[in-house]
Structures are given as C-alpha cells and as structure tokens.
Amino acid sequence: MDSDGMAKLKTLLGYWIEHNREHGEEFLEWAEKEGVSSDISEDLHLAAEQMDKASQLLVKAQEKLEGKGT
C-alpha cells in the first residue's frame, strides 16, 4: 500500500475505534432504560462487549501500522 493509503488507513482506524466506543456506550444506555426486557438488555450488553472486542483488534492493527506492535 502506498503512503497515501497508509495515511488514510491510520485515520480510518482512529475513527472506527472512536465510533465503536460511542456505539457501545449507546447500547449500554439503551440496555438500562426502563421498560427494556431483561433478554433484550442482555443482548445489548453482549453487543457492547463484542463492539469492545472489535475495537481491541482495531487498536492492535493501529499499533502495528504505527510500528508499535508485531
């Protein structure tokens, strides 16, 4: 990949990580709203956990791109 592509990927990774964090927080907020059934709340909590796991992988990719990881 050329340097322009690498720069774009670096920007996208940062955006995706932040975007996932925001969505995860939103899932948790909705999970705690009054009237949300416990099974739906559980699903929303699980979705937030999965979003966090995806973000962790994106952080690893970001670190590798920046030369901090192998």
WOSUL-V12813 format. One record per run of one state. SS is the DSSP state (alpha for helix, beta for strand, coil for the rest). FROM is the first residue (numbers start at 1). LEN is the number of residues. If there is no record, write none. Layout:
[[SS	FROM	LEN] [SS	FROM	LEN]]
//
This chain:
[[coil	1	2] [alpha	3	29] [coil	32	6] [alpha	38	28] [coil	66	5]]
//
